[in-house]
Amino acid sequence: ARTLVHVERVYPTCWQETGRADGRVVTRGDAAEARAAREWEANRAALLERVAHDVRAEAEAKAAAAGSSSGFGGFHGGDGFDEAAERRARDALDAAGLLERRVRRAMKLRVSGLRRVGPDGRVDGPTGAALLTVFDAHEDLASVLVEGSRHELVDATCGGRGGCLELTAGRKTRWRSVTPAACARAGLEAAPTPRRLAGARDLGVGGGVGPGEEFDAVAVLLHAS
């Protein structure tokens, strides 16, 4: 299936971690992801060091019991694990959830469709918007996903949550940028969702912003007495 979209908004890049021991999917920003990666690497290195220490201690005990001081079983040159010690390290990492870390880069875009241009040169109202999540976007693709750009997607999946349309593009999704001139030749024009200024009271119960609608918090003023 082919989908033609107009990019209204580009949200900050996020990172999704899956395959966790607790079963959760954790979404982080760039800074939080960098901290999480450093912490994971540090925990992994510390656990491997503990396993290496235990292997050395056991090898020394066996050597002492045998009355020999020639090398440590389970280690090669004091640095590399042999096969049995490697299995032990792998099992320890797996039990601690440190065997591998599954993280995917995700870009989130607010997109809308295009409408036919009428005889008077105008288009009807907005098409409505959807949230498009792009996983594993390479740098060339990320560089062209800017506000106001238009793209044709092939093999994007479609779903919904809370009455909102959601699209997902992955590694198998094919992209083609579409120029405004090409849209004009086809008699198509973007019909983005109009923006308006709203106060905090508009976000409360009975306000003007409904479920699934977008709003930006430009500033928040707190008063403490």
Disulfide bonds with the S-S distance in Angstrom:
none
